[in-house]
Each structure stands twice: as C-alpha cells, then as structure tokens.
Amino acid sequence: MQDRTINNALLALRKQMIRGNLEGQEHVEALLRIRGLPLPRVLPAKQKNVARRMEMHRIITEVLAGGRMTRVELVAHVAEKRPQVPPDRVYWRTDAALSKLRAKGLVQREGRLWGLAQ
C-alpha cells in the first residue's frame, strides 16, 4: 500500500471520528504525527440540502390556488410543509420564490395579498 493511501485513510478516519464524536481519535492523531502529517482543521459535515428544485414554487402555487394570502400566511404554510428548513430561513426562501414567480408572471400582489395571476 502506498504511503499516500495510508495517509488519506488516516485523515478520512480522523474526520469521521470528529464528526461522529467517536472514540479513538487520539490514536489516529498519534499515527498521523508519527507519519509527519499536519492535523488539518475539520469542518462540520455539510447539512443535507433541504431546498429541492422548484419545491417552493410548487408549495406556493398550490396554496395560492385556494385563494389570496398575505406573505406571513404563506410563510406559516411553507414552515408547516417544510419543517426541516430552519424557521429563520423560511421567510427569505418564501420571499425569493415569490419574487421569481412574480417575475415569471405566475403570481401577483394586490396590497398585502398575494394570489395567482389571471
């Protein structure tokens, strides 16, 4: 086995141990030090992407098919449908989706109420 392969395996094992809060990290780090490798910073694992393509557009158009709503009501509906999206992000994602739908001419706003374009 090549040294590079062993080094990469040890680095990957260390990363897995840090992210999974597993035991034995000090042993892997000792092996890395013996091999003369630096201990790189390990970033937290990437969050699963909760924004599916066109999902927000679908949710918004479905709810607006039932009648006009304010932005706050839309945000509450989206938050209910997408509990995995952090609450502070739901408003901004809803706002961005409304802007894109409005630019496409699919929704319109009259005062504070949003609805499907005729």
C-alpha positions in Angstrom: 0.0 0.0 0.0 1.3 3.4 -0.9 2.1 6.0 1.8 -0.3 8.4 0.3 -3.2 5.9 0.5 -2.4 5.2 4.2 -2.2 9.0 4.9 -5.5 9.7 3.2 -7.2 6.8 5.0 -6.0 8.0 8.4 -7.1 11.6 7.6 -10.5 10.3 6.5 -10.8 8.2 9.6 -9.9 11.2 11.8 -12.6 13.3 10.1 -15.2 10.6 10.6 -14.3 10.3 14.3 -14.5 14.0 14.8 -17.8 14.4 13.0 -19.3 11.3 14.6 -17.9 12.1 18.1 -16.4 8.6 18.1 -13.7 7.2 20.4 -10.1 6.6 19.4 -9.3 9.9 17.8 -6.2 10.4 19.9 -4.7 7.1 18.5 -5.3 8.2 14.9 -3.8 11.6 15.5 -0.8 9.9 17.1 -0.3 7.8 13.9 -0.6 11.0 11.8 2.0 12.7 13.9 4.4 9.7 13.6 4.0 9.9 9.9 4.8 13.6 10.0 1.4 14.9 8.8 -0.2 18.1 10.0 -3.6 17.8 11.6 -5.9 19.8 9.4 -9.0 21.6 10.8 -12.1 19.5 10.3 -15.2 21.4 9.3 -18.7 20.3 10.4 -20.5 18.0 8.0 -22.5 19.7 5.3 -26.1 19.9 6.0 -28.4 18.0 3.7 -29.8 20.4 1.1 -33.4 20.9 2.1 -34.2 23.1 -0.9 -35.4 20.8 -3.6 -35.6 22.2 -7.1 -38.9 24.1 -7.6 -40.3 22.8 -4.4 -41.0 26.2 -3.0 -42.7 27.3 -6.2 -44.9 24.2 -6.1 -45.9 24.8 -2.5 -46.7 28.4 -3.0 -48.7 27.9 -6.2 -50.7 25.1 -4.6 -51.7 27.2 -1.6 -52.4 30.3 -3.6 -54.8 28.2 -5.8 -57.0 28.1 -2.8 -57.2 31.9 -2.5 -55.2 35.0 -1.8 -52.9 35.2 1.2 -50.5 37.6 2.9 -46.8 36.9 3.0 -47.0 36.0 6.7 -49.7 33.4 6.0 -47.6 32.0 3.1 -44.6 31.7 5.3 -46.6 29.9 8.0 -47.9 27.5 5.4 -44.4 26.8 4.0 -43.0 26.3 7.5 -45.7 23.7 8.1 -44.9 21.9 4.9 -41.1 22.1 5.3 -40.3 21.5 9.0 -36.6 20.7 8.1 -36.0 24.3 6.9 -34.8 26.5 9.8 -37.5 28.9 10.8 -35.3 32.0 10.2 -34.7 30.8 6.6 -38.4 30.1 5.7 -39.3 33.8 5.3 -36.4 34.5 3.0 -36.9 31.4 0.9 -40.6 32.3 0.5 -39.8 35.8 -0.4 -37.3 34.7 -3.0 -39.7 32.2 -4.5 -42.5 34.9 -4.6 -40.1 37.3 -6.4 -39.2 34.7 -9.0 -42.9 33.7 -9.5 -43.8 37.3 -9.9 -41.1 37.9 -12.5 -42.4 34.9 -14.5 -45.9 36.4 -14.3 -47.4 33.5 -12.3 -48.3 35.4 -9.1 -49.3 39.0 -8.4 -49.7 41.1 -5.4 -52.6 43.4 -4.6 -51.9 45.4 -1.5 -50.7 42.9 1.1 -52.3 39.9 -0.6 -50.6 37.5 -3.0 -52.5 35.4 -5.5 -52.2 33.6 -8.7 -52.1 35.8 -11.8 -55.1 35.6 -14.1 
